[in-house]
Each structure stands twice: as C-alpha cells, then as structure tokens.
Amino acid sequence: MDITAVINTHREGAILRPTLASARAAAVYAASRGVEVEIVVVLDSADDATRQVVAEAAREGPLRRLDLDVDDLGEARNCAAAAARGRWISFLDGDDLWGRDWLYEAFRRGSREPRLSVWHPELSVYFGGVEKVFIHRDMDDPDYDVAALAAQNQWTALGFAPADLVREVRFSSTDFRSGRGYEDWAWNMAAVAHGAVHKVVPGTAHLIRVRPDSLGTRTIRSGSRPVVPQGFFRSLIGRAARR
C-alpha cells in the first residue's frame, strides 16, 4: 500500500460529506496514475449524524472505519498512524477539503526526495468564519528563517509524511487546563528535531473551514501553547550552522 489517507471526524455531521468526496476524488486520481490509496475514517467520540454520513460513504466505495473514544485530535491521529497500512500518511480533518491532485503530487515528490521529508500544500485557503490565504514555506528556500517555527506555526497538520515517522514522532494531546495546545505545531517542531525537512508541493492547495467551535478556534481563545519538544532548539542551531 502506498498511501493511507486519514480523515479525522468528530461531530461534523453533513459537513463531512464534501470532505469525504474530496478524499475519494484524490484517491481515485492517484489510483489512475498507479498509486494505491486506502481511506481510513477515524470516528472519535462521533455523534450519530457523523456516523450516518460515514455509513453512507462506505456504501459508495471502500473505506476503513476506526472507532475511538479518546476525544482528542492528537491521540486520534496517533491511533490512525498505528493502524495505517500505507508507506505514507496524509491527514484530512472532517470539515476540510483536498485538491484532487494532492495525494498523487505529494507522493510523486516525496518518493523522489532522499531525505526524511514532510510535504505540505503550497497554499491553505481558509473560509467560513475567517477568509485568508496561508502560504506554506519550504525549508529549502534560501530566505526561510530556520528559527521561525519557534515563534509561529509554519504548516498545518494536513501534511504528507512517511508512516514510520508519524508512528515514531507522536502527536501531543490537548489540555486547555494546563495550557497545552496546537498539536500540529508541536508535531511540526518534533519532526524537525527528529531530522525531517518540511517541503512544499508546488501548485497544490487545501481548503480549511473555520468554525466558531473548531479546535483551532478554542485553542486560540484558551491562550494555550505547544510543548516544545526536546532537541528542537539544538536542531535549529545545527541547521543554521550548516547554511
């Protein structure tokens, strides 16, 4: 198996339908070019409406269900990584959308890169409660500031990475009471500390829905921060010295 496409769901209900359709379209596009994709839908503490949408989708084409009750996006991603059969994993949250060529183009680029690498779309287009365009940065860009990730997250969690890396570098859980959040930002730093380089797939884009009750929105409101992984700053110093 080449790719495991993971769709993390919670309580999206009908909003999940276009997300599943975009994942299916990306999988079909990749398969037409010889890349094998499995779709894994993670139902973490999901409500009945969300489960019904997944059941309908299962009748339309193959997918695997992973039923969880951890009620945490980071831990749900870890469980999905453990169950993945593909050599690569790509995440899609239950209210977001991939471009049709995302899986194929990320696989094509990733398979040719000799270094340990994590791949991101060139653009993330936010819609809904907020409308903006976020440009992902390539760490090989001569103008990229290797220390920037310590101050601000540079990439969303909807990346494309080797399954072994995702299993070894686990996502952190969210705990607003202790001020721990941004599982994607923390993972991005941990991947760098592990020796990975974050890369961009030119010409690709994701659509990110912003909702008032989303995890990202609640994290911002809580004032939480990511836990900086051990070895992160040492890795930044090493990368800066090699430039």
C-alpha positions in Angstrom: 0.0 0.0 0.0 1.4 3.4 -1.0 -0.7 5.9 0.9 -3.1 5.9 3.9 -5.5 8.8 3.6 -6.8 9.5 7.2 -9.9 11.6 7.7 -10.4 12.6 11.3 -14.0 13.1 12.3 -15.8 14.1 15.5 -19.1 15.8 15.2 -19.2 17.3 11.7 -22.5 15.8 10.5 -23.4 16.8 7.0 -20.3 19.0 6.6 -18.3 15.7 6.4 -19.9 14.8 3.0 -17.8 17.1 0.8 -14.7 16.2 2.8 -15.2 12.6 2.1 -15.9 13.3 -1.5 -12.7 15.3 -1.9 -10.7 12.5 -0.3 -12.3 9.9 -2.6 -11.6 12.1 -5.7 -7.9 12.5 -4.6 -7.6 8.7 -4.1 -9.2 7.9 -7.5 -6.9 10.4 -9.2 -3.8 8.9 -7.6 -5.0 5.3 -8.4 -5.5 6.3 -12.0 -1.7 7.0 -12.0 -0.7 3.8 -10.4 -0.6 5.0 -6.7 -2.5 2.7 -4.3 -4.5 4.6 -1.6 -6.6 3.3 1.3 -9.1 5.7 3.0 -9.3 5.4 6.8 -12.1 7.3 8.5 -11.5 7.9 12.2 -14.7 8.4 14.3 -13.5 9.8 17.6 -16.4 10.3 20.0 -18.5 10.9 16.9 -22.2 11.8 17.0 -25.0 9.9 15.3 -25.2 12.3 12.4 -21.5 11.9 11.6 -21.7 8.1 11.8 -24.6 8.1 9.4 -22.6 10.1 6.8 -19.7 7.7 7.1 -22.1 4.7 6.8 -23.5 6.2 3.6 -20.0 6.8 2.2 -19.0 3.2 2.9 -21.8 2.1 0.6 -20.3 4.2 -2.2 -16.8 2.9 -2.1 -14.2 1.1 0.0 -13.0 2.7 3.3 -11.9 1.5 6.7 -13.5 2.8 9.9 -11.6 3.3 13.1 -13.9 3.8 16.0 -12.3 5.6 19.0 -13.4 7.3 22.2 -10.2 9.3 23.1 -11.9 12.7 22.4 -8.6 14.2 21.4 -7.4 15.0 17.9 -3.7 14.4 18.5 -4.4 11.0 20.1 -6.8 10.1 17.3 -4.1 10.8 14.8 -1.7 8.6 16.7 -4.2 5.7 16.7 -4.7 6.2 12.9 -1.0 6.1 12.3 -0.7 2.8 14.2 -3.5 1.3 12.1 -2.2 2.6 8.7 -1.1 0.2 6.0 0.4 2.7 3.7 4.0 3.7 3.5 2.9 7.3 3.6 0.2 9.0 5.6 -1.8 12.1 4.8 -4.3 13.7 7.2 -7.6 15.5 6.4 -9.8 16.9 9.0 -13.5 16.2 8.7 -14.5 19.8 7.7 -11.7 20.5 5.2 -11.0 19.7 1.6 -8.1 18.5 -0.5 -7.4 19.4 -4.1 -7.9 16.4 -6.5 -4.2 16.1 -7.3 -2.9 16.4 -3.7 -2.1 12.8 -2.9 -0.6 12.0 -6.2 1.6 15.1 -6.4 2.8 14.7 -2.8 3.6 11.0 -3.3 5.5 11.9 -6.5 7.6 14.5 -4.8 8.1 12.6 -1.6 9.2 9.4 -3.4 11.9 11.3 -5.1 13.3 13.0 -2.0 16.2 11.1 -0.5 15.9 13.0 2.8 13.4 12.4 5.6 10.7 14.8 4.5 7.2 16.1 5.3 5.2 17.6 2.5 2.7 20.4 2.6 0.5 22.2 0.0 1.7 25.5 -1.4 -1.5 27.2 -0.1 -4.1 26.7 2.6 -7.2 28.7 1.7 -9.3 29.5 4.8 -13.1 30.0 4.5 -16.1 30.2 6.8 -15.6 32.3 9.9 -12.3 33.6 8.5 -11.2 34.2 4.9 -7.5 34.2 4.3 -4.7 32.5 2.3 -1.8 31.0 4.2 1.4 30.3 2.2 3.4 27.4 3.4 7.1 27.8 3.4 9.7 25.3 2.1 12.6 24.8 4.5 15.0 24.7 1.5 14.0 28.2 0.5 17.2 30.3 0.9 15.1 33.0 2.6 13.5 30.7 5.1 14.3 31.6 8.7 15.1 28.3 10.5 14.1 29.9 13.8 10.6 31.0 12.6 8.9 27.8 13.7 9.8 28.6 17.3 7.7 31.7 17.2 4.8 30.7 14.9 3.5 27.5 13.3 4.5 27.3 9.7 2.4 24.4 8.4 -1.0 22.8 9.1 -1.4 19.2 10.2 -2.8 18.2 6.8 0.6 17.1 5.6 2.0 14.1 3.9 4.7 12.1 5.7 6.3 8.7 6.0 4.1 6.4 8.1 7.2 5.3 10.2 7.9 9.0 11.0 4.3 9.6 12.1 4.4 6.5 14.3 7.7 7.4 15.9 7.0 11.1 16.3 3.7 11.1 18.1 1.2 13.9 18.3 0.7 15.5 21.7 -2.7 15.7 23.3 -4.6 19.0 24.1 -5.2 20.1 27.6 -6.6 23.6 28.0 -6.4 23.4 31.8 -2.7 23.2 31.7 -2.3 25.5 28.7 -1.1 22.8 26.2 -2.4 23.0 22.7 -1.5 23.2 19.0 -0.9 19.5 18.4 0.1 20.3 14.8 2.6 23.0 15.7 4.2 20.7 18.4 4.4 17.9 15.9 6.0 20.1 13.2 8.7 21.1 15.7 9.2 17.5 16.8 9.6 16.3 13.2 12.3 19.0 12.7 14.0 17.8 15.9 13.9 14.3 14.5 15.8 15.4 11.4 12.9 15.9 8.9 12.7 18.7 6.5 9.3 20.4 5.7 8.8 20.8 2.0 6.1 22.3 -0.3 4.4 20.7 -3.2 4.1 23.5 -5.8 0.7 24.2 -7.3 -1.3 22.4 -4.6 -3.9 23.8 -2.2 -6.1 22.8 0.7 -9.4 24.4 1.8 -9.6 24.9 5.5 -13.0 25.5 7.1 -13.0 27.9 10.1 -15.8 27.2 12.6 -16.5 29.0 15.9 -16.3 25.7 17.8 -13.3 24.3 16.0 -10.3 23.0 18.0 -8.1 25.7 16.5 -10.5 28.5 17.5 -10.8 27.1 21.0 -7.1 26.8 21.3 -6.6 30.4 20.4 -9.2 31.5 22.9 -7.7 29.5 25.7 -4.2 31.1 25.2 -2.6 27.6 25.1 0.8 27.0 23.7 2.6 24.0 22.2 5.0 21.9 24.2 8.5 22.5 22.6 10.0 19.0 22.0 13.3 18.0 23.4 16.1 18.7 21.0 14.2 21.2 18.9 16.4 24.3 19.6 19.5 22.2 19.2 18.4 21.1 15.8 17.8 24.7 14.8 21.3 25.7 15.8 22.7 22.7 13.8 20.7 23.7 10.7 21.7 27.3 11.0 25.4 26.3 11.3 25.1 24.2 8.1 23.8 27.1 6.0 
